[in-house]
């Protein structure tokens, strides 16, 4: 789930945090959506 985007400027920590949390939240949303679909 950890994807590296080389366009992200690593000299700006806030961009790294937003990029990382954005992808993690996307993975969590898909995880819960699939879990809800499977179990309910």
N, C-alpha and C positions, 0 to 999 in steps of 0.2 A: 504493500500500500504506500510505501515511501518512495515517491517518484521524484527524481532530480530534474529540475528545470534550469537549464544553463542560462536562461535569460534573466533569472533572478539575480539581482546585484547583491553579492554577499557582503558588501561593505555597509549595508543598511539592515541592521538586525531586525527592525520592525517588519520589513518585507519578508524576511525569512520566517518570522513567527506567524504572520498572517498566511503565508503560503502553506506552512506546515499544518496549522490548525484548520485551514480551509480544506485541505485534502483529508485530514483525519475526520473532520465532521462529515464530509461526504461519504467516507467509508462507514461511519457509524450510522448514518441515515439509511444507507443501502442495507446494512446488517440488520437493523431493526425492521425495516420494511420487509425484507425477505423472511425474517423470523416470524413476523406477524402473519405473513401470507401462508407460511408453512404450518404454523401451530394453530392459527385461527382461520 
